[in-house]
Amino acid sequence: HGAPADIFLSAHPSLTRDLQDKNILLDPISFGSNQLVIVQSTAFPQLHSFEELPQAQSIVLGHELSPIGIYTDEFLQQMPPKWQQELQKKVVSKEANVALLRSQVLLGEVHCSIVYRSDAESTKLPFLQIPDKFQPSIDYQIAYVQKEPNHVQPQARQWGRLFLSHMKRK
């Protein structure tokens, strides 16, 4: 179950919204965004364009209940059905977080994966851009955990303001 929390950070607003609807969170605030890219293993022949993704030999995707999986599904739903079907044949697993996706590509276990740009840039892996017209709207949020109705620990609000001021400087 873990330790009690005062602040909740989410990579997808639906997760924040679900907890807010249950009166667990107050005041969600957007603090960042990102983009999806296709990371490639150097152990496989390189794809040269986004359009070649269905030609990948194998792919690992985010699990549909995880933020990366939700965003990946939003992206894939925009693709032509034949493109989607071809890609789905190549899926070897679905993982709960980006670190697991990235590690399978780094280890050469799969040809490629769809991850956040920030995660791709933190590795030496080659990656392909996904055109803007296919990018889902990625929205990171912070929210306060209610300890009792409409009450948040003062230290949580102080930390939240500090965090948001730091994010605005980036």
Disulfide bonds with the S-S distance in Angstrom:
none
